[in-house]
């Protein structure tokens, strides 16, 4: 039988799997956990995981397609773009993508105009650019 201190565990806060008996794993966990804490403070929330991002994109797409007015469509665009931003946040946190984490508006500036329009439509993209100073 494995003892809890030898078996790998998953941190309930940062969701990192590590072996508590391994000093290197403990250090890696402590470093990653501290980065997660700073990220949550900076964003004011935990970034959405895959399933939540997919749900958020589907709901945002629905608002973009059938929103009653521009305000609803804009809300849909923000849902879709926040899901994309959260994916970027997690990739940077896990160091699968290099560089510092941009804030939301800077992230939007990294999208080329064609990609932005593909995600939210031409009409709404114009309002997103205006709202975020792009």
Buried (B, 14 or more C-beta within 10 A) or exposed (E): EEEEEEEEBEEEEBEBEBBBBEEEBEEBBEEBBEBBEEBBEEBEEBBBEEEEBEEBBEBBBEBBEEBEEEEBBBBBBBBBBBBBBBBBBBBBBEEEEEEEBBEBEEBBBEBEEEEBBEBBBEEBBBBBBEEBEB
